[in-house]
């Protein structure tokens, strides 16, 4: 499989891990859009949010809370893009956790 996130999960590509369990992985984005920019992925490949099973999304929500605790941040933004026209660039479901500890995150212009 040519999926870059699957290669990260399999250890073929290194990442700066934040937290990992048997089902999920959180690692720092290599091109951050905020002072804290972490990508959170299921280890199993799902193309996007819409194709990810509800139970996986539920478990991932709990994992995201653990990631925020691990990073010691209370204020953050969660973003996911579903499909090419929504801005999805890597077609392995992922959530961006963005934070600016001690500062305010700016909201980008959408269109």
N, C-alpha and C positions, 0 to 999 in steps of 0.2 A: 504494500500500500504506500502511496506517495504522500500521505497526510503528514504534515510537519508535526502536528500535535501527537499523532500516534507514534512518530519516531521519538519524540520527547518522552512519552510514556514508556516506550521500550528501551530507553537509555541510549538510543542511537545518536541523539543530539543532546548536548548538555543544556541544563537550565539552572537558574538560581532559584531553587525550591524554597517555598515558604512553609508549606504543610502538605502532607500526603497521607492517605489511608488506602485501603484496598480498592476503593472505588473512584477516588477523586485525587486530583493533583492541583496545587496552586503554585504558581511561579511568577517571578517578575517579568514584565514585558520588556523586550529588548529595545523597544522604541516608545518609551513612556510618554503619555499625554498629561501626566500630573506627577507631583512629587512622589506619590505612591501609586503605582499602576501594576496591579497583579491580575493575571489571567487564571481563571478557575475552570477546570475541565473535568468531565467524566472520563475515566480511563477507557471505557468502552466507546467506540466511535458511533456518534449520532451526527447527522449532517447539520442539523440546526435545532432551534428551540422547538419548532412544531413537530419534529420527528422524535423528540426525546420523551420517553415514557413518563407519565405523571409521578410514579413512585421514585424514579431517578431524580426528577426535579425536586421532590419533597426532601429526599436525602441530601441533595446538593445544597438546598437552602440551609440546612443545619450545618453542613460543612463550611459554607460561606461565613456563617456566624463564628465558627471556630477560627477561620482565617483572620477575621477582623480582630478577634481576641488575641491571636498569636502576634498580630502586627501592633497590638495595643492602640487601636483606633476605634473611636466611637462614632465619628461622622464620616460618611463615605457615600459614594454614588455607585450604583450597580447598573451596568449597561450590557445589553445583548442585542445583536443585529440579526434579524431573521431574513436571509435572502440577499442576493447581490444588490438589488436596488435600495435596500435598507442599509447598505454599507458593509455587509458581511464579506470579509476577504478570505478567511480560512474556513472551509466548510467542514468543521468539526465543532460541534456546539461548545460555546465558551461564554463566560461572563467576565466582564471587565470590572474590577473593583478599583475605584479611583478615590484618592483622598489627598487633601492638602492640610496636613496636621498644623494647627495653629493659624490657618488661613482659610479663605473662602474659595471654593471651586467656581470657576466661571462656567457659564452655560454657553456652548457654541451655537452659532446660527445654524439652524436645521436645513433651510432651503436657500 
